[in-house]
Amino acid sequence: MIVPRHYENVNVLHENTMPPRAYYIPASLRMDTLVEKREDSDRFQLLNGDWRFSFYASIYELKDAFYETDFDISSFDCIKVPGTWQMAGYDTHQYTNIRYPFPFDPPYVPRDNPCGAYIKDFDYQRDESAPTAFLNFEGVDSCFYVWLNGTYIGYSQVSHSTSEFDVSSAIVEGKNRLAVLVLKWCDGSYLEDQDKFRMSGIFRDVYLLKRPLKTIRDYFVKTALENGTAKLAVELKYFQEQIPVTVSLYDAENRLVDTKKLQRAETVLLHIPKPILWNTEAPYLYTLVLETENEVITEHIGLREIKISQNTVYFNGKRLIFRGVNRHDSDPVTGFAISIEQMITDLTLMKQHNFNAVRTSHYPNAPVFGQLCDKYGFLVIGEADLESHGPSEIYYQDNSDANKFDRWNEPIADAPMWEESILDRVRLLVERDKNRSCVVIWSMGNESAYGCNFEKALRWTKEYDASRLTHYESARYRKSGKAYDFSNLDLYSRMYPSFEEIEDYLGHNPTKPMILCEYSHAMGNGPGDLEDYFQLFHKNETMCGGFVWEWCDHAIDHGKTAEGKTIYSYGGDHGEVIHDGNFCMDGLVYPDRRPHTGLLEYRNVYRPVRIVSYNQDTGTLTLQSYLDFTDLQEEVEIHYEVSCDGVYRQTGILPACTVKPGQTGDVPFKITVPEVGRAYLKLTYYQKKETLLVPAGHLLGYEELPLKTRDNRNQTAYKLLKPQKTSGFGTAIHITETEEAFLLKGENFTYCFDRRTGLFSGLRFEGCDFLERPMELNIWRAPTDNDMYIKEEWKRAQYDRAYVRAYNSESRQTGSGAEIRSRMSMGAATVQPMMWIESVWQVGAEGGLEAAFSIKRNIEFPELPRFGIRMFLPRELNQVSYYGMGPYESYRDKHQASVHGLYQAPVWKLHEDYLRPQENGSHMDCDYVILSGGSYSLAAVSGKPFSFNASIYTQEELEKKTHYYELEPSGSTILCLDYAQNGIGSNSCGPRLKEIYRFDEETFTFCIKLVPFQKQ
């Protein structure tokens, strides 16, 4: 072996690295553009780009001293840095959530430890005024050894933190050769068990900094707000002795606020008499300039304050609610390697969908990410590169959750051997990002249990930086019966608690503010509980909001299908034995950043303003502003629409509404309300003025309010429901009865009713067969990701195999029409009946069919996925028009992004292409739906709102296929007309679906009318 085995030694975390420091890029003069363009600095040399590379399946295969300057690298491949070798085609992809991908035997890792040898040849030009050189690696997974020009430089680990080496003695003028050996695993891998694809390599920037011999090494900017003024204390550390320094502060218009020129200084105090505070809506930044003889450091600083008072979190004196999201570094093409453009894309989407905070789950992001959050106005939970979830899944004879959680902390969190490793990771986080105004909470890590090591990490953090809050959700996982110190933990954090648990904490004298560091698991079709959490956050001031899990789906791009669909892979698609399937596909956006419907739901739940009430008689509209710092009239332009049965009657723009942040206000607003019909007032909220990430006119949200009319029935639905005139349809319906069926013949139709099922098996109208398969009563849906646990109970109840059996059916003439009554049950092999059904079908002489189902559910069985009729219609009936909630899919607990209206779309456009197929595209609270094609149409209408789903895919196909690009259309248009569906929730990782959203009614009735017709 050509290197010492530091990678299995917890006593050697780093060798020859510089002490951790704040992130900055020096230059020879003041430069304010070094956030996005740090390569503009004359003291910065980027080493990204094409490197030479050789992969070894085991470190024992690497025999040669590849780092020597004369080593022949002609056999080496070319690889891009930053990047990971898995994304470049080496090794294999593996996604795992909790379980370690290697034996749990710390600090040891597999002997056949894969590794990559990297070589970079580069030119270097000395600067006499900055003769020292520092080599920086911002991210290498998992550990690495470094050589420059054949000289061993050092070793480091902690994948997502910066490692800096002084290479002054090894670097030369002109040609240089940098060699890096990266190992896939090290002892630190036991602390990097994050829920993500496991990738390896140099995945963040590599660069050189040229520095003077005597200059500032580190600085810590501390702000204090007091009586309308602010103080800035800049604590300085130097490479050698203290030297003369000038510290100046400029406002955003580049006007000098204060300056100090000192010969010797450890702390410089600056005063701001009338400070403008930084916040998420107006992220005002001052420019701090640190000047020494041969170097200038330019820093952008926001003035703000976060504190806790009486269990409430305040930011700049105002109650704070985090509207946050968890964000991993993830891209389907570049993997962990995320460019600044990709970061800005994410932040733009977040800002445009009303987020104000990001948790860097579960490691520090690249240092520029914090600078961007300063600039664009995001609060940040900075999290240490620390997760050791795996010990909760190792083998225990007692495999109960109680025992696993009780012992989880034994191997790492409460084991002294890991003390320095854990403290090191926390220090690296805090030291690097301590000057970021956006960072308001330090998080010790994620899902690693609690013990003495985290007590010490929290104590160090609080002693070093008392200006920010501390967080660690996993503090709840510790040995029972043992006392622990939580005094340095500011927040009570939970992930995915039930609403009952939250209410219980809030109702029993809480001692700390409560934050949900993860909630509303956004996997697949979901989340379905965002509005409920919103209400909870605003109801109790001990709650300070939360962070949705998570921002993006994690997947690997494998090119395109013949039809042009991207082939995305997830866990198990690469031959892995240990994996967690599609559990990584749990984001609010698809891998390519197209929004899920869940993101649209979030945007509307967290819209900046809401209607409190509208008095039609007085014309008074009361609005609630949910802005935190800005008057409503400055930020939001409000448009209104009055609709009736989906037709707009009035539109306009409200006059500017002066409503203070977090307050309510009345707006005089008189409208003309229609006399009859289903009428709504809709307000739409747009960005009033352009900001850095949000253009003027950008949609921020919308909502609707039902208006009172003399007759609030949808008039189109009312006409469809009215009995049709029978004159002109000739003779009455003729009924032919056999043991198996009733054959109903009218002047322009022939219908076949199956007496064995109690449903129609054929509907022929004006020469068109409207049913390509017999009609079904349907209680199944293709399970969503959030049905992950309840689907097992559903399948045990045989819901997916259920079918109808009619006990008896009777028909009779009713004037010119016909009536069929049936008694039925629904059951499946091996189980008793799930429900008993009585139905009445009324068939009119014109061909309309009106059904009334009375259902008594067997309460021995679990809640239902759905209940309704399923019909396979000719594929030509592929144009859908409906009045109901749209344009997006809507369910009992997931409909905030939809409003009532008249919508039209081809059937294929109603399908939401989740990467793992599942139930999607339902529309609730409908009055009618019409499917048309060619010269024929079929309308479904009800006097009570119903749901429908029209698709080219069967629910069986959606359930069977594991990837969206594998789906095969059925050849029919499948129409599901539902009384209801079970809610969506977020139970893939969150609490069980709230009881109010469960479809567990013991008895219910469902009425629906089918009206086939031919276009004239």
N, C-alpha and C positions, 0 to 999 in steps of 0.2 A: 504494500500500500504506500502511495507516495505522499500521504498527508497524515498527521497525527489524528487520533480519533476524538477530536474535540466534539464531534457531532453526537457523542454519547456520554458527554461529561457535563453535568449541570454546574460544575465549578468553573467551567470555561465557556462563558456565554459570548464573550467578545475578546479578541486579542488585538492590541495596538489600535483600537478605535479611539477617536477623540471623545471627550465627555459630551453627553447630549447637550444641545443648545437650541435656542429659538431658531426657527426657519427664517432666513433672509437671503437675499442675493446682493452682494456688495458691488460697487462700481467705483470708478475714479471720479465721478461727478454725480450730482443729483439726477436720478432718473425715476419718473413717476409711473412708468409703463411696464415695470418688471413683473407684474402679475401675469399677464397674458404673453408678454414678450421678454422673458428673462434673458434670452439669447442676445438681446440688444446690449447687455452689459459687456464692457470690455474685459471684465474680470471673470467671465463665465464662458466655459468651453464645453459644449454638449458632445457627448460621446455616443449618442444614439445612432441607429442606422444599421448597416450591414456588418455583422460580426462573423467570424469563422467559428464553426461549431462541430463537435463530435459527441454523439450520445453513446452511453455505455449502460447496458442493462444491469450491471453490477459494478460497484467501485473497484472490485477486484480485477475487472477486465482492463482497467486503466493502469498500464505498466510503466508508461514512459513519462518523463519529465516534460510534459507538453508546454510548460511555462517558460522553458529556456528560450532565449532570444534566437538561437539558431535551429530550433526545432522545426522540422519540415511539416507544414500544415496543408500541403497540397491535397491530402486525402480528406481534409475537413470539408464539411458542407458550409453553406451560407445560411444564416438565420437572422431575422430581424430582432433588434433590441430597441425598445422594450417589447416583450412578448413572452409566451410560454412555449415550452417545447412540445407540449401536447397539441397545441393549436397549429404547430408547424409540422405535425405528422409523426412525431416521435412518441414512443411509449403509448399508453392507452388512456382514454378519458375514464374518469370514475367520479360518480356523484354519490356521496353518502351524507346523511344528516347527522346522526349521533354516533354510530359505530365507527371505531377506528379501522382504517383499512389495513392494519397490521396487528400482530399480537400485542396485547396489553402487558408489557413487561418493562416499565420505565426504569432507567432512562434509555433502554436499549431499543434499537430499531432493527429491521431485518438485515442480516449480514450482506445479502445481495441488494444493496442499496443503489438504485439507479442514479446516475449522475450525468452531468453535461459539462464538457470542457469548452470554454469560450475564449476566443482570441480577438483582440481589437488592436490593430496597428493605427497609430495616429501621429500627427505632427504637433509639436508643442513649441510655442515661441515665448521665451522668457520676458518678463516685464520687470525691469530693474527696480521700479517703485513698489512692486508687489512680488517679491522673489519666492515666497513660499507657495506651495501647491497642495490643495486638499481635494481628495477624491471622494465623491459622494455617490452612494447607491441609495435610491429612495425606496426600493422594494425588490427583494430577492427571496424566492421561496425554494427551500426552507432555510438552508444555511450555505455559507460560501467561504472559500479561501481565495486570497488575492495575491498576485505577483505583478511586479512592474519591472520590466527589463531584466527578468530572471531573478529579481530580489523578492523574497517573501515579504509581503506587506502586512498581512494579518488575516483574521478570521472574524466572522460575525454571524448572528442569527437574529430572529424576530422579523418575520417576513415583511410586514407592512410598516416597518419603521426605518428611519434613515440611519445608515451607517457611514461614518465619515473617517477617512484615514489621512494622516499627514504623509504625503509622498514626496516631500521636498528633496529628500536625500537620494531618491531613486530616479526621479524624472530628469530627462536631459533635453537640451535644445535639439530640435529636429525630430527625427524618427524615434518613436517609443512603441513598445509592445506591452499591452495590458493582457494578463491572463487571469481567468476566473474559473474556479471549479465549483459548481453548484450541485448540492446533493438533494435528492428528493425528500429524504426524511432526516430528522435529527431529534435529539431529546426535546427540542422546542416544539416538535410536531404534536406532542402530547398536550400542548397548550394552544394548539391551532386547529381544533376540531370543529371548525365552523361549518354550518349547514350550507355547503356549496360544492361545486365541482372542485376536485383536488387537482391543482395544476402546479407546475414547477418551472423555474427559470428566472431570468432577470426581467421582471415584468413592469418595472418603472424606470424612470430616467436615470442615466449615469452621466455625471459631469464633473468637471474640475473647476475649482475656484482659486483664483490667484489672489493672494493676500499679502499686505505688508507684514514685516516682522513684528512691528508693534502696532496693535490696533485693537478694536473691540472684538471680544470673542463671543460675548453673549449679553443680552439685555432683557429686562422684564419690565413691561409698561403696566403700571397700576393706576387706575383711575378712581377718584373719589368725588361724589356729588354732595354738595352741602349748601343749603340756603340759596339756591339759584346760581351757584358758581361751581366750578370744577377744578380739581387739582390733578395734575399728571405727575406721577413719580416714576422716573426711569432709573432702574437699578442696573448698573453697568459692571461687567466683568471683562478683563483684558487678557491677552495672551501672555504678556510679561508684566512690567510695572505699569502703573497708571500713567496715562499720557494726556496732553491737552485735548479737550473735546468741546465741540460746539453742538448744542442740542437746540433745535428750533421747531416750532409748531406753526403750521399754516392751516388756514381754513380751506374750504372747498373752492373758494375763489382765488386761492393762492395769496391771501393777505396774511402777513405775519401776525400771529397771535401772541407769541412769547418766545424769547430766546435766552439761552444762558451759555456763556463761554467761560470754561473753567480749566485751570491748569491741572487739577487733580480732582477726581470725583468718583465716588461709588454710587451716589444717588443724586439725580438732578430733578429739581422740582420746577414745574411749569404751572402757570395759572391761566384759567380761561374764565373771564368775568361773566360772559353771557353765553354759556355753552349751548350748542345745538345737539340734542341727544340723538344717538343712533337708535333706530328701531326697524322692524321688519317692513313697515310701509314706506318709510323714508330713511333709508340707510345712509345717513350723513357721515362722511369720513373726513377726518383731519389728516394732514400729512405731517409725519414726524421725520425730521432729518437729523441723523447723527453723523457729524463730520469730524474726522481726524486728519492728520497731515496728508496722508496719501489715499484716503478711502472715504467713501460716502455710503451710508446705509439709509435707504428710504423706506419708511414704513407707513401704512395707512391704518389709522386708529379711529375706532368709534367710541364715543362716550356713552356708557349705559350702566345700569345697576340692576342686579337680580338679588332678591332677598326673600326671606320667609317671615311672615308675621301672622301669628295665631293660626298656624297650619294652612295659610294661603300663600301661594307664590305670587310675588309682585315683580314686574319688570318696569323700570322707570316710574315706580309708584302706582302702576295700574295692575289690576289682577291679570294674570297671564294664563291663557289656555293654549297649550301646544297643539297645533294642527299639523301633526308630524307624520313622517313616513320613514321606515327603515330602508336604507339603501346599501346594497352590495355593489362592488365593482364587478360588472358583468356585461359582456357583449358576445353575441353569438359568433362573431368573426374574430375578434381580438382577444377574447377571454378576459383575463384580469387586467390586461394592458389597456388603460383608459386614457385617451387623449383629453386635452383641455376642451376641445370642441365637443367631445362626447359628454363631458361633465356639464358644459353649458347647455347642451340639449336637454339633459335631465333636469337641470335647475329651471330652465325655461318652462318645460312642461309642468313642473311642480308649481311654480309661481302662477302659471296660467290656470291652474286647477285649484287654487286657493290654499295651498300648503304654506305654512310659515316656519317649518322646522324639519330637520333631518337628523336621524341617528345614524352614525357611521358604523353600521353593524357589519361585523363585530371586530373591527380593527380600525386604526387610523387610515383615512383616505390619503391620497397624495397631498402634500402640504399646500399645493395651489388650490385645492378644493376649499379649504378654509378661507383663503383669500377671496375666492369667488363668492362664498357665502357672506363674507363681510360686505362685499361690493353690492350684491344683489338683494341682501336683506333676508337671510335665513338664520334662525336660531339653530344651534348644533349641540347635540350630545356627542362629545368626543369620547370614543370608546377604545380602551386598550386592546391590543392584539392578543386576546386571551379568551379562549373557550376550551374547557375540558369536560365536555358533555359525556364522553365515552365511558368514564367510570360508573355512570349510572346504568350501563348496559352490560357490564362484565358479568361473569357467571357467579350467582349466589345460590346456595341450596334453597334458601328462602327467597323466592323470586317475586314476592309481593312488592307493590309500589312502596308501601310503608317501609319495608326493610331496605330497599334499594335507595330511597331518598335519605334514610337515616344514615347509611354508610357511604353515600356518594362522596362525602368530603374526606374520607380517610386517605385515599392514595395521593391526593394532590393538595386540595385546599387547606387541609389541616396537617400536612406533612412538612416538617421543617426543612427537608431536603429541597423543597421547591420555593423556599422563601425568597431567595435572591432572584430567581427566574421571574417570579410574579412581580416583585417590586421593580425589577428592571423594566418590564413591559409597561408598567404604569408610569414610571419616570420618563421613559422615552416618549410616551404620549404627551404628558403634561409639559415637559421641557420644550418640545418642538412647537406646540400649538398654544403656548401660554399667552401670546400676544394677539391671538385672534379674538376680535370683539364678538364674533358670532358664537363662540363656544361659551355656553353658560352652565354646562353640567359636565363634570368628569365622571365617566363610567369605568368601573374597575374591570369590566369585561362582561362576559355573558355565560350563563349556564355552566358554572364551574363549581357550584356548591360554596359553602362558607367555612372559614376556619381562621386559624391564627395568621396565615399569610395575608388574607384579605383584611383582617383587622389592622395589620401593620401597613398595608398599602393605603388604606383609608386614612390612617393616622398621618402618614407622611404627606398625603395629598392635601389634607386639611391644614396641616402646619405650613406647608409650602405656599398654598394658594387658598386663602379663606374667602376670596371674593366670589368664588363660584360654588355651585351646589354639587353634592356628591351623590352617586347613584350606583346601585348594584342589586339587580332583581334577585340574583341567586342567593342572597343572604338568607332566604327562608329555608334553604336546604342545608341543614346542619344536624349534628348528632343530638338526639333527644336527651334530655336530662343533664346537659352540659351548658354552663353559662357562657355567653359570648358578649363581646362589646360592640354595640351598634351606635355608640355616641357620635361617631364621625360620619354617619350615614344620614343625609338630609331628607331623603325621599323614601316613602314606602312604595316600592315598585312591584307591579304584578304584570304577568303576561297571560292573556286569555282567561281571566277569571269570569265566572258566571256573574250575571247581574245581581243575583242574590248574595254572592260573596262580597261584591262591592258595597252593596247596601248594608251588609252586616258590619263591615269595617267602618263605614261612615257613621253608623248608628251607635257605635260603642266607644265614644270618647277617643277618637284617633289622635295619635301623638305626632304624626308627620303627614305632610301633604301626600296625596296618592297620585301616582302617575302610572299609566299603562304603557310600558315600554314596547309592548307588542299587543295588538288587538285587531279584530276584524280581519282574520286570515283571508287574503284576497285570492284564493286559489280557484282557478276555473271560473264558473258562473258564480260570482259573489264579489264582495261580501254582501250579506243581506241584512246587516244590523247596524249600519252606520248612523241612521237617524236616531236609533235608541241610545247609542253612545253619546251622540251630540246632546240630546236632552239631558242625559245623566251628567255630562261635564258641566253644563250650565246651571244645573239645579243645585249643586252643592259646591261651595267655594273651597272645600278641602281637595276637590278634584282639580288637577291642573292639566287635563287633556291626555293625549296619548299619541302613539306612533303606529300607524297601520303596518301590518306585515303583508307584503313588502312592496318595494317599488317595481321591480321588473321580473318577468319570467327568466329563469336561467336555462339556456339551451345552447346546443352546438349546431352551427349551420353546416350542412353537408351538401349544399348545392340545390338544384331545382329538379322537380319532377318534369315529365314531358309536358304537363299542363301548366307549368310555370310556378307551381307552389314551392315555397322553400321547405326543404327537408330539415326539420328541427329534431334533434335527438335529445334524450334525457337519460336518467339513470336506467341501466339495464340494456341500453341500445348498443353498447360497445363490448359486450361479452363479459362484463364484470360479474363476479359472484356476489360480492358485497355491494349493495346499492339500495337506494330508496326511491326507485321508480320516478314518477313525475312529481314528487313532492317539491322539487325545485321550481316547478311551474306555478308559482304562487304570487304573481305580481299584479299590479294595477295596470301595467303596460306589457305588451308582447315583447319578445326579445328585440325586435326592431323598433320598439318604442311607439308602435301604434297603440292608442288607448284601448283598454278593455272597457266594457260597459261599467265595470266597478269604478274606474277612474271618473267617468262621467257622473256616476252616482255620488262619488265623494265631492266633486266640484259643486254639485247642486246642494248637497247637505250643508256644506260650509260656504254657501253664498254670503256675500258681505252684508246683506240686508234681508229682512223677512217681513212679511205682512203680519201685523198683530190682529188687525180687524178692519172691516170696511162697513160703514153705516150707509146703506143705500138711500135712506130717507134724508139724512143731513149732508151726504156727500163728503164724509170725513174718512180719510184713509190714515190709519195709524201704522207707522213703520218702526221696526227695531233695527238699529245699526249694530252689526257685529264687527265693525272695524275697531281696532284697538287704540289708534293714535290720531286718526284723521277724520275730519268732519265729512259726512256723507256727500255733501254737495261738491266737495273737491275731487272725490275719487270716482263716483258712480253716476252714470246717466241712466235714467229709468224710462223705458218705453212701456206703453200699455196697449193691450188689445182686448176688446170685448167680442166674444164669439158666441154664436148660438148654433148648436148642432154642427159645429165644426166650421161654420162660415163666419168670417170676421165682419162685424158690424161697425166697430169703431177702432181706430188706431191713433196713436199719437205719442208725444213725449211729455212726461210730467215736468212741471216747472222745477227748478233746482230746489232740492229738499235739504234744509238745514237741520241735520240731526247729529248731535255730538257723539263721539265714539262711545259705544256701549250703551247708548241711551235710546229712548223712544221719542218719536215726534209725530205730530199730526200734520196732514197735508190736505188742504181743501181740494176736492176732486169729485166733481159731479159728472155722472155718465147717464146715458139713456139705456135702461135695461129692457131687453126684449120682453114682449108680453108672454110668449109661449116658447117652449123649447128648453134644451139643456144648455144653460148659459154660464159662461165663466169670464171672470176678469183675470187676465194674465199680465204679470209684470215681468219684464226682462231687464236684467242688469248688465250694463256694459261699462268697460273701463273708460273713464272720461278723458284722461290725459295720458299721453305716452309715458311709460317708465322704461327702465333699462331692458326689461324682459317682456313687458306686456304692452302691445301697441294700443293706441286709442281705438275704441270701438270693439275691443276683444270681449267676447261673451264671458261673463262671470257667474251667471246663474239665472234662474227664472223660477217662478211659482205661479200657481193659479188659485183662485178663490171662487167657489160656486156662488152664483147670483140667484136670488129668489125671483121666480117667475110665476105667473098665474097657473101655468101648467108646465111642470118641469120635465115632461116626457120628451125624449128625442122624437121629433115629428116624423123623420124618415122611418125610424124603428116602429113608431105607432102605426104608420100606414102599412108596413109589412105585416104587423101583427093583426090588423083588422081582418075579420072574415071577408074573404073575397066574394064578390058577386058571382052567383052560380049561373045566371042567365047567360046563354051563349055557349055553355059547356055541354049541352045535350042532356042525355039521360044520366040517372044516378049511377054511382060506382057499382060495378058488378063484382061480387065476391065469389070466388071458387075455392072450396075448402077441400084439402086432402089431410092425411094424417101428419104430413110433414110441414105443410105450408098453407097460407092463405094467399090466393092470387087476386089482386085488386086491379080491376080494369076500369079506367075512365076514358073519356073521349080522346085525350091526348097523352095518356100514360098507362103503363103497366108496372105495378109494384109487386114484389114477392116478399112475403113476410114469413120468416122461418119460425115455426112453432117450437122448435127445439131450443132455440136461443132467445126467443122473444124479441128479435130484432129483424130488420129488413136485410135480405140478402141480394135484392135487386131493385134498382130504381131506374126504370126506362121512361124518359120523358121527351116527347116530341122527337123520337128517334134516337136520342142520346142516352147511352148507359152511364148513369152518374156514379154507379158503384162498380169498381173493378174487382173488389173483394167484398165479402159480406161485412156489413156494419158490425162494430164491436163496442161493447162497454169496456172502458179502459181505466185501469187503476195504476198502471205502471208508468214510470218515466225512466229514461236513460239516466242512471245515477250521476249526479253532479259530484265534483270533488268534495263538496261540503256535505254530501250524503255518505261520506266515507264510512261512518260507523252505523248510522241508522239503516243503511242498505243491507247490512248483514242481518239485521232483525227483519227487514222487509223480505229478504230472500228466505229466511228461516220460516217466515209466515207464508211463503210460496206466492207472494204477490206477483212476482215476475212470470208465473206460470198460470195465473188465474184465468178462468173463463166462466161464461154464464151458462146456466142450465135453467130452462123454463119448466116449471111444474105444469102449468097449463096456460093456454091462450084461448081467448074467446073473441069472436068478431060479431059485429052487428051493423046493420044499416042505420044511418042517422040522417034522415031526409035524403038529400042528394049525396051525402058523404058517408064515411064509414068510421067505425071505432073498433080498436083492438085493445083488449085488456089482457095483461099477463101477470103471473106471479113467478118470480125467478129467485135464484140465489147465485152468488158468485163464490166459487171455490177452486180447489186444485187438488191434485193427487196428494194423499197422505194427511190432509188437514180437513177440518170441519168447515162449513160455510163461513166465509168472511163477512157476508152481509146478505140481507134479504131485501128484495126489490119488488115493488109493485109499479107497473107502468101502464099508462094509457096513451095510445096513439090516436089522434084525430086526423083523418085524411079528408081533405076537401075535394070537391068535384073538379076544382081547377088544378089540383095536384099538390097543393101545400100539405105538409106533414107537421103536426104539432104534437110534441111529446111531453109527458109529465111523468117524472120518476120520483117515487117516494122510497127512500132508502133507510133501512135500520141496520146500523153497523154492529157487528159482533165485537163487543168491547174487550174481549179476550185478546184481540189482535192489536198491533201497534197502529199508530197514526198512518193515514193513507198517503202515498205519493201524490195521487190525484184521483179525481173521478170525472168521467165524461164519456163522450162518444168519439170513436175513431172511425174515419172513413177514408178509403183509398179512392180518390177521384181521378178522372182522366188527366194526364199530364198537361193537356191543352188548357185546363182551368188553372192557369198559372199567374193570373193578375189578381192581386188582392186589394180590396178596398174595405176599410173598416172604420167605425167610430169607436174609439176607446183610448187607452193609454198608449202613447207612442212618442217619438218614433222608435225608442229603444225598448228592449225587452223589459217586462215588468212582472213582478211577483208580489206576494203578500207583504214581504218585508224588504223588497228591492224595487222601488218604483219612483224614487225621488227625482230621477233624471227624465222621467216621462210626464207628459201632461195630456189631458183629454183633447182630442181633435179628430179630424177626418184625415185619414192617411191612405196613401196608395203606394204599392210597390210590387214588383215581380216577386214571386214566391221565394226564389233563391236568395233575394236580398234580405229576407227576414231571418236568415240563418246566421248565427254568430259562430265564427269558425274557431272555437277553442282548440288549442293545440292537442289536447286529449279530448276527443269528442264526448259530449254529454248533453243533457237537456239544455235547451236554449230557445230563445226567440218567442217565448210566450208573451201574450198581451192581455192584461187584465182589465176589468171594469169596462167591458165592451157592451155596446147596445146591439150592434150587428156587425157582420162580416159578410162580404160578397166576393166569391171567387168567379172569375170570368175567363173566357177564352173562346176564340172563334165566335160562334153565334149563340153560345150558351152561357148561363150563369147559374150559380147556386148561392142563395142567401141563407144565412143563419141569423136568427134574431130572437131576442128574449125580452120579456117585460122586466127582468131583473138582470143586473150586470153579470156577465160571464167572461171566461177567459178562452182564448183560442190560440192555437199554434198551427201554422201552415208550413210545410217543409217538403223538400225533395228527398229527405232521408227518413227512414223508419227509426223508431226508437231502438229497435233491435240492432240496426246497423250502427247507430251512435254508441250503443253499449259494447258492441263486439270489437270495434276497431279501436286501436290504441293511439293512433296518430291521425291527425286531421286529413293529411294528404292521402290516406288509404281509403277514405269514404267513397262509396259507390252509390249514386242516385238510384232510387227505387224503380223509376219508370212511371210512377204515379205521383200525384200531388196528395200528400197525406194531410188531412185536416182533423185536428183534435179540437173538439168543443168541450170545454171543461167547466163544471160547476166551480171547481177550485183546484189548486195545487198546494202541496205542503210548501212552507216557506223555504228560503235559501239558507240563511244563517251563515255561520263561518266555522262549522264544527269540524272541518278538516284538521284544524288544530285548536280551535276555540271551543267555547262552551256549547252545550247542547242547544238546539234551536229553542228560542223562547216559547213558552207555552201558548201565548196568544197567536203565534204563527203556525202552530201545528194543526194539521188537518185531522182532528180527532173528534169531530162532531159525532154524536151517537145517532142522531137522526137528522135528515135533511131532505129537501126536495129540489129537483132540478128540472126546469122547464125550458124547452128550446123548440123553435119552429124552423123548419127547413122549407125554403121556397125556391124550387127550380123554375127557371123561366128562359125563354128564348128571346134574343134581342130582335126587335122589329126592324 
